[in-house]
Structures are given as C-alpha cells and as structure tokens.
Amino acid sequence: MKTTLYLLLIFANSLSLFSQNIHKFVIGNGPEDFVLDTFSSTQRLIVSCHERRDKVKKKISYFYSVDINFREAAKMIRMNEPDNFYLNLIGIDIEKFNDKIFLYATSHFKDEYMVVKYQVKEDSLFFIRYYSNPFFYKLNDVAVFKGNFIVSNCKYFNGSIAYCDSLGNCKKLLSHIDFPNGVYFENDSTFYYSSTFENSFVKNSIKDLTVTQSQKIAKIKGADNILKCNGKFYITSHPNFIKFMQHKKTAEKKSPIAVFEYDGNTTVLKKIYTNEGELISAVSSAVIYKNNLYLSQIFDDFILQINLADSNPPTINSSKK
C-alpha cells in the first residue's frame, strides 16, 4: 500500500512538472492547419478546424484565433459571405500584401473545390471572394506569394500542383504525384511541396510558369504540412499509416508523429520532435516561435504549445535523420 501511494505521488509530481512545459488550447475538432499571424496587433495562430471523423454526421468548419502570449483562444467571426455559403476547411495560408492582411483557405462542397480569400481583421474575417477552377479537383493545401498562390491536389497516384494568379487564371505545374500534401511558395521562382506516399520533401524551380528543376531534399515518411519561420522550415509526418487510420476511427487509438526542421540550405533535416501519440496524435502542422513549439492535429480538438526553453522539454529529439 505504501509503495502504491509513493508511486502515485511521484506520478502526480511528474504531471505537475510536465504541465509547466506544455499548454493545451482546446478549440474545435480537426484543427488541421494553422498560420502564424505576426502582422496583427496580437501575436497569434489562426487555425482552421473541421470535424473529420466519419462517425460524426454534422460537420462544421471554424476559424480560431489563438493568442500565444495570453493563452486565449476564440472563434473568429466570418463576415460578408454569400448566402448559404458552406466551408469544409483544409489548408490555409496568410500574407500581408499592399498593407492589408489576407487569409487563403482551401475548401469544398460536395465535388466543388475552391480557394477562399478573406481579409483579416482583429477578431473577424471579411470575405473577399472565392476561386474555382478545373485544376481544383482534390484540393488540400494552399500557399500564397504577392497575391498569387499555388495549391496541391492530394489524389492517390495522380495528384498535382497548380499555380493561380490573383485573378484566378490557373496553370498546372506538376502532375502524377502520389498524394502531394503541404506546399510552400517561397518566391516567384521557387516553391516546395511534400508527398505523403512518395515520402518526400521537394524543392522546385520555376520560370515562366514552368518547372525547370525538382530536387528531392529528403525522405520523410508520411510527410504532411510545411511551415516556415525565421528562415527554417518545419515539416510534419505520420510514420505509421496503419495506426493513423485506426486513430481516424477513434481517439482512443494513438497515431505516432514526427516533426522535422530544415534550414533551407543543406540537404540535412533534423528530427526535432517525436512521440507515439500519447501527447498528441496525427500532427499535421508545426512551427517553432520564440522558444515554443506549436503542434496541430487532424482529428482531435486541441493544439499544443511546448516550451523548449526548459532544460528538459518532453520528447525532443535533436538527432539528424
């Protein structure tokens, strides 16, 4: 009995220390993607949420604003949308262009896929327009640069990457990719994408809207979204697809995760975070900002903030892969 009580006290103390490193923001189900908004007066994450488990019949999308300084989260108000406008959110991106902040989001209704553009206000999103195009047939992610954007179509064996200008004129850049996932639009001549089933992170050079070179930077099993902050890329992955599909059915089944960091110059990635899904499963987006690692996920209803300034942050792996 004394031994059991002693072990319980140790466990409780460990949880207390552990909680100092980690903060959980409980928001909407399926916070699949987020962007770091440092343009607004409040430093925050803007998160896209959509219920993704099949057993839930009523599926609703929301945007959340997560204040990373005061640790507060609130649902964002959407304004000026057309009547009966329906969102099924997936990927998002943000940029400040011509002194205004814009958020882009991929969405679909039945078989119609679109990219939706909002102007970002303090606590709301003002609908500007949506883009639809025959090149949008299985939209996943979007990345924007100076009002133009690229998208990924995450189809098995025949996925693609397309470019669109600010007026909605589009051109296919790449095809026959096995489930392209995250995209990042670096500049007019460079973009990156990840492929979940080709297990790859790829850099692409473009000229006159034609891909002139594709360079596989690294092999990443089950690669997902790509974010960049302070010159470094962060790529998430799902190393066990069977467990991922089990987790999709029920939250009780955990799905392992990994996060990689890339400095943009070499062909070496650092695996900076791993766990077996006990803290958070099926992580889809990650970024490090001001000594904190932020993680979002595909199915459950929270994102994590992990303080890396602590001398012993949980399950951080700095080995090179």
ROKE-188347 format. One record per residue (C-alpha): residue in one letter; x negated, y, z negated. Coordinates in steps of 0.001 Angstrom, whole numbers, plus 500000, padded with zeros to 6 digits. Layout:
// residues N
AXYZ/...
// end
This chain:
// residues 321
M500000500000500000/K497199502396499075/T495378501525502295/T498505502231504358/L499062505564502610/Y495408506508503154/L495652505745506874/L498841507779507151/L497146510766505527/I494206510503507927/F496624510300510868/A498617513333509671/N495417515323509198/S494257514359512697/L497555515555514142/S497172518867512297/L493677519416513701/F494771518229517120/S497660520708517238/Q495224523586516832/N493753522725520238/I496981522198522132/H500147524200522661/K503188522742524378/F505526525035526334/V508894523280526603/I510681524566529705/G512751522939532454/N512351519375533677/G509915518775536501/P507514521762536188/E505663520515539269/D503740523635540273/F502639526925538765/V500678530022539712/L498557532265537515/D500041535754537653/T497403538292536622/F498949541021538777/S501893541799536492/S501714543675533195/T501970540348531346/Q499360537678531956/R501434534603532612/L502154531467534518/I505101531367536888/V506357527791537016/S508674526034539479/C510938523420537864/H513245520837539371/E514660517604537954/R513015514761539901/R514158511556538225/D516721509711540332/K518980508787537410/V519800512474536798/K522622513366539193/K522803517134538688/K519507518547539914/I518919522268539403/S515810524361540097/Y514489527186537944/F511522529517537759/Y509997530112534344/S507680532863533156/V505186531634530557/D503394534383528608/I499998532816527871/N498989535452525304/F502115535438523121/R503001531841523981/E506544532615525054/A508496531083527910/A511665532390529551/K513735531554532591/M513340534137535365/I516397535839536835/R516844535426540609/M518443538345542421/N519765539185545899/E520023535580547095/P522619534732549777/D525914533236548670/N525778529510547893/F522002529566548123/Y520542526311546781/L516964525695545669/N515163522379545443/L511775523690544400/I508433522042545047/G505264524107545668/I504698527830545052/D502040530488545622/I501605534141544740/E499762537146546122/K499578540899545777/F499834542481549209/N500391546140550073/D500738546928546335/K503619544501545876/I503612541043544300/F505221538237546275/L506050534658545367/Y506454531986548045/A508192528672547372/T508936525533549369/S512469524217549044/H515020522107550860/F518735521466551015/K519623518035552398/D517477517838555562/E516800521565555933/Y513387522659554689/M512410526259554100/V509859528615552596/V511490531227550365/K509916534632549743/Y510588536730546626/Q509242539997545317/V508059539527541745/K509438541891539115/E508707541823535384/D511333539269534392/S513028538584537715/L512521537536541323/F514094539578544132/F514949537517547202/I513396538884550419/R514031536161552990/Y513552532524553817/Y511684530923556718/S512817527796558554/N511072526158561478/P510982522813563342/F507482522328561908/F509054522126558434/Y510210518512558156/K508963517282554745/L507662520390553021/N505566520063549910/D503151522902549205/V502624526460550429/A499583528765550318/V499602532434551311/F496993534914552553/K497839538503553563/G501495537708554238/N500735534672556394/F500965531165554990/I500228527502555536/V502379524557554458/S501948520819554032/N504467518238555198/C503982515247552909/K505087512404555153/Y503502508955554986/F501041508393557855/N502394511314559884/G502057514300557579/S500882517652558885/I499630521150558098/A501273524149559776/Y500442527871559907/C503071530637559938/D502700534374560296/S504725536868558274/L507476536920560926/G507940533156560815/N506125532213564012/C504505528856563291/K501947526511564784/K500899523032563754/L497227522933562739/L496756519259561820/S498814516094562182/H498674512349561422/I497555512897557830/D498682510294555310/F500700512318552805/P498979515727552718/N499752517379549421/G498166520546547988/V496981523406550212/Y494840526469549541/F494497529339552055/E491050530845551440/N490929533409554278/D491614533811557991/S489006531192558853/T489201528635556019/F491799526501554279/Y491744523385552097/Y494143520500551672/S494373517321549629/S495735513992550829/T497310511688548257/F496948508438550206/E493771509271552082/N492344510069548624/S490626513164549939/F489920516859549376/V489179518522552720/K487793521892553836/N488877523161557260/S487547525907559506/I489920527643561919/K489514530034564832/D492347531396566986/L494761529167565028/T492828526036565994/V490981523813563541/T487348523766564633/Q485914521639561813/S487191519425558989/Q484832518451556192/K485774515904553541/I484431517430550340/A485124514491548072/K487117511346547495/I489862511877544905/K492250509004544300/G495860510178544466/A494911513840544995/D497639516411544304/N497747520223543992/I494882522692544437/L494470525912542447/K491570528355542336/C490497530708539544/N487273532677539041/G485627531045542037/K486392527454541043/F488892525010542494/Y490981522698540318/I492442519546541859/T494717517105540046/S495087513409540764/H497155510319539982/P494660507457539656/N497251504689539128/F500135504800541580/I501965501812540085/K502093503486536674/F503078506750538371/M506139505055539913/Q507021503462536561/H506815506884534898/K509099508286537588/K511804505908536386/T511377506563532661/A509413508939530441/E508522506049528123/K506144504655530744/K502993506776530902/S501005507682534005/P497210508355533836/I495871511668535083/A492601513317536092/V491558516907536822/F488549517828538948/E486612521089539254/Y484796522199542424/D482520525238542617/G483132525863546329/N479519525488547415/T478364521904546944/T479917518511547647/V479907517572543956/L483052517586541856/K483185517460538073/K485862515386536444/I486779517749533606/Y489870516141532090/T491343512650531878/N493871510790529784/E496056507733530092/G499237509791529987/E499662509861526214/L499479513672526064/I500981514455529448/S501733512215532420/A501756512699536183/V499944516035536044/S500375517949539287/S498721521360538736/A495810522538536605/V493684525622536078/I491180526932533541/Y491646530559532495/K489994532286529540/N488783529067527915/N492183527393528205/L493134524502530442/Y496743524644531669/L498470521489532917/S501873520996534539/Q503598517748535472/I506084516318537919/F508810514847535716/D508942515772532016/D509951519142530570/F506761520802529341/I503365522179530294/L500250522129528112/Q497701524729527080/I494466523139525813/N491938525384524093/L488469524477525385/A486632526840523034/D486988524295520235/S483841522291519566/N485690519024520225/P488524519545522712/P490620516417523333/T489689514002526140/I487478516385528073/N485068514655530409/S482199516629531937/S480679513752533918/K480154514237537641/K482056511970539973/
// end
